[in-house]
Amino acid sequence: MSKGVRAMGDNHARNDKNIETMLQSIVKRSRDQDTVRDGGGIGKDRPDTTKDPHTVTLEWKPGMPKPAFERKARALQRLGEEGKLFKFKGKTEDYRDKEITKQYKGALEALIRRNHKDDPEFAEEAAVAARAMQPDHVNELQTGGPDAWRNLRMLDRTTNFDIGTQQIRPQIRDLPDGNPINIDIKWWPDD
């Protein structure tokens, strides 16, 4: 075996180990965040089932990729139907660990590059596309979702910001902590 082939194999093994270490770190941080949240009582880890659900309307807007909006809105709608959405008690900033989303995005880019190392041009295009997106909490932190890698999916920035900050937040701001939430989806402009 040539020195070049051996060195390439060593580099791949080292990169695989680095990715494994990164993913283990994400899992540990996610579990640590679950410990912070779990056992917190109504509004922290579960809804107040004595309250009637409040319906939040999510509306598609121009500029949002329709498939991305639909995927996010339908996931939230399903979570609401399962009784997993509620107004989170307290400030999400106190619970959020920004390193989890940062490491998630870094691990995704590393996996893209590793899985497409034989086509570096494609790997670079895919990595650039991933960098243009944001890790999204499928179940928003403000609706009781965990700050954990298992609750993250990549989503375009416009849809992520608009649904979380411009639509959900103002509609739940004045709800009592733990209030259950359901989701209604409105397609603009003809719904």
N, C-alpha and C positions, 0 to 999 in steps of 0.2 A: 504494500500500500504506500502511495506517495505521501510525502510530508504535507503537501497541500490538502489532500483528501482527509488525512488524519486531523489536520488543524481545523478544517471545515467541520468535521464531525465533533471535535472538541468544542468549537464555537456554538454549534447547535445544541449540544448537551448543556453547556453553560447557560445559554438563552432559555432553554426549557426549564432549568432549575430556577432561574431568576423569575420567570413567569409563575412557576409553582409557588415560590416564596411570596410574590406579590398577591396572588390569589388567597393564600393562607392568611396574609395580613388583612385583606379585605373581609374575609370570613370572621376573623377575630374581632375586628372593630365593629362589625355588624352585630355580633353576639353581645359585645359590651353595650351597644346601644339598646338592644332588646332588654338587657337587664335594667337599664335606666327607665325604660318605659313600662315593662311588665310589672304587674303587682301594684300599679299606681292607682287603681280604682276607677270608678266611673269617670269618663272623660279622658283618662290616660290610656287605658288598655281595653276599654269596652264602652259601648254606648249605654245611655240611660234609657232602658226599655220602657220606663213609665211615661216617656214623652212620645208624642206623635212625630213621625218623620217629617222633616222639612224638605220640600222639593227645590233643588237647585237646577236651573235651566242652563245648559251649555249650548252655545250657539256658534255654528261655523261662521267664519268671517273671511272675506277675501284676503288673500295672502297666506292663509293656512293651507297646506297641502291636504286635500280632502281625505286621502287614506290615513294620514297621521292623525287628523282630528277624529275621524271615525274610530280608529283603534283606541285612542285615549278615552274618548267619550263612552264608547261601549264597555270598556274595561271598568270605568267608574260606575256606569249604570249597573253592570253585573254585581259589583261589590256592594252597591246600595241595596240591590235585591236580596243579597246574601246577609244583609244586616251588618256589614263590616265598615260602613261609612258613618262617622259621627264627628261633631265638632270637638277637636282636640283641646284639652284643658291646658291653658298656659301658652307660652310663646314657643313657636317651633324653633326659633333661633337658639333657645336654651337646650334643645334636644338634638338639633342637627349637628352632625360631624361632617364638615365639608371634605375631610380627607377621604371619606367613603366614596363620594361621587368622583373625586379627583382620581383616586386609585382605580375605580371602576373604568373610567374613561381611558386611563393609561394602560390597564390590562387589556382592554378591547383593542387598542392600537397595537399593542405588542402581539396579541393573538393574530390580528390581521397580517402583520408583517411575517410572523412565524409560519402561518398557514399558506402564505403566498410568496415564500422566499424564492421560489423558482421563477416568479414573474414580478420582479421588483417594480416595474412600471405600474402594473395593476395594484400592487400592494400600496404604493404611494398614493394613487388615486383614491383607493378605499380609505386609507388613513386620513387623507385630506377631507373626504366626505364625513368621516366619523368626527373629526375635530370641529366641523361646522355644526354638529348636533350637540345636544346636552343630555346628560343622564337625567331621566325623569323618574320621579317617584310615582309608580303606577297608581297606588293609593297614596294620595297626597299626605304629607306630614300633618297638614291642617285638618285632614279628615280621618286622622287616626292611623295612618299608614306607618309601617316601621321604616326607620332610617337604616336600611339593610340592603346588601347587594341583591338579594332575591326579589326586592321590590323595585328594582331599577331596570329601565329599558331606555334605549336611546330614542330621542324625539327631537324634531326640529325646534329651534329656539323660539320661533314665533308662536307656534302652537303651545309649547310648554309654558311660556310666559303668560300668554293671553288666558289660557284655561285656568291656571293656578292663581295668578295675581289679579287679573282684570275681571274674571268671571266668578270663580268660586269664593275667593276671599271676601268681596263686598256682600255676597249673598249669605254668608254665614257669620259675619263679624259680630252681629248682635244676638246670635243664638246662645242659649245657655250651654255651658260645657256638657259634653256627652250627648247632646241632642242628635238623634239619628238623622241621616240624610239619605234622600233618594235623588236620582238624577233623571232629568228630562232632556232630551236632545232635540234641538231645533236647527233645521237646515235653512240657511239664509238664501234668498229672501222669501221663499214661497211656503214656509211651514207656519 
